[in-house]
């Protein structure tokens, strides 16, 4: 494939791995923030090809995984209503709520539609004026701009049957929360290339300086990841802590200004709980007052009972990198992609699902 | 058939030309010399046997539902059929095993025989056929009559490279071919939703006729039902095919052996991605066409290899991953596939990357997998490459004793990862 094959070249990857072996003189722990990166690492077996001392810690960057249980329960409640069409990205459909998932709500008659973009939900609303189309708006800074565009367009069209269940989250506050945790093991970050394509990397500069951690903006292909690790290790070995850009073919320092402006117009920063992790101050987006009438919570007030996670699920510890999925007693036994206990086993970007798809077996206990 | 049935009900009384003419309204008048009339007239000796039999429990990842108390109904947390139950993956296997097949079997027990695309029929009078202890056993190895049936529910009805009509012919012709059979005749049932434009129906049936003629067969009987708006999605077709096995070919999903070479007759993923893209809701259009085509000539090209062709399978729903997993399970072998050898067209690879899908899980309608004895693999490849429909045939992997039921991929970077059967629906990811 043009522009991609060269980043999957096995010979070049092996050369970079050799260079990494020479560069790394001590053990280092590096977190890849994004679930897409976790998936490539595990699927290609890259984490096992790294020099023995280099340990990858899988970060919380899977939007499906960190969407709060309460939001899923609200989506389930809304989807079950006769007057609602619930529009969602595909991989949210199998995320377990307190009582089933969106797939089972759909099988019982709920109108759940898979959309590929928030603008698809807008088209649904325009085509079915008699019904309320609710978009389950999840995702990081990568998806927030398209949600913002959908809201702006809905306002322009005067659509009155379009609303959103907003659960957008932001990466830098989560990185800060991880670094503030007393048992934090992360010594360097591979930042998510796609997030930075939108936001740029200026937000990461104060984090690198304050916490003395190298941050490498990294892409998603095998070569990107190996090179990102190499750049992080070079900084660690040299005692440096700055933001570097491995993903130069897609990311500029200031990001995509038009996309950032759209997000800033439609949303404001809010506190947000992360599933498995807990509340992180300033880590979410909510609609500004100007667009608050598009808020499904305000408009439809889905009432759900307080929810609790299955006690056995270690999603939180997995998402913060303190355990690997294969340490979990439920992994592969009571928790599988077929019957997930927690969200990291659902999405192809979830750490537990990535481990399971790669056939990693539970650690002997 | 259905309490909602309205409109032109055509009672099915057997394979008479009259019935066929009434059904296939827009296809050419059926030939009185239908292949039916050349078949032995011994329906009393017809001993239909199940082509689909409960598989052994999955061996790769024990646990799941069984560990949770062996629930009798797939996805017991819902108690309803999910769309994923029809997606050709693990959910569907569970539905077959736990809900559908027990109802069809007299003793309610699985027989342990392979899940095949088509069943062998022993058409001779009972006293002439080889007696077997098991009343459900498939017909003996010398049986040469093959039967298969398939339902078609594609959306949209028309897509680049084909339509539901061509698909309905090819699907059943191919299922027969995977048992080494050339098609003899087809039966066709149509369930039509009220409001379907007559022009669409005409176009579909013209396509059925064209595809059947191209495969050298005719539709000899059929049935038509019209249901209320909303009770079906425009048009559903079912085809049932009868075929005769090519002498010498004995392929079975349970016959792959350690050492076999895995051949693939052409590029993968084209049908699934084309249909997804033709729905028009992806926001991009791929410049590709479905690979839907009949494969019986491809199988005939392998006839000179006879019994050295161990297994044939067309990787339709569930893709190459599901087909290989089923073969590995039914043959009790491990299959290894080389990632770099897989022919994934650039447009398919790009679409899968964008949507977070695995090309191995995407449906195909015009290629087949063949497990062939290692010393005949080159001859098989050469034979395949002589036909235009399989000119891009390649070897993609090998069969080993290994861990029975397991399928693995040797990745481009030198790693090994398991290839899993998809669970249910393919769910495009967020970003």
Interface residues (C-beta under 8 A of the other chain):
Chain A: X1 X2 X4 X8 X10 X13 X14 X36 X43 X44 X45 X46 X48 X49 X63 X64 X89 X90 X91 X92 X93 X94 X100 X103 X104 X106 X107 X108 X114 X115 X116 X117 X119 X120 X138 X139 X140 X142 X143 X194 X222 X332 X333 X334 X336 X337 X338 X339 X347 X348 X349 X356 X357 X358 X359
Chain B: X61 X63 X64 X65 X67 X68 X75 X77 X78 X80 X81 X82 X83 X84 X90 X91 X281 X282 X283 X346 X349 X350 X353 X355 X356 X408 X411 X412 X413 X414 X415 X416 X417 X418 X420 X423 X424 X425 X426 X427 X428 X429 X430 X431
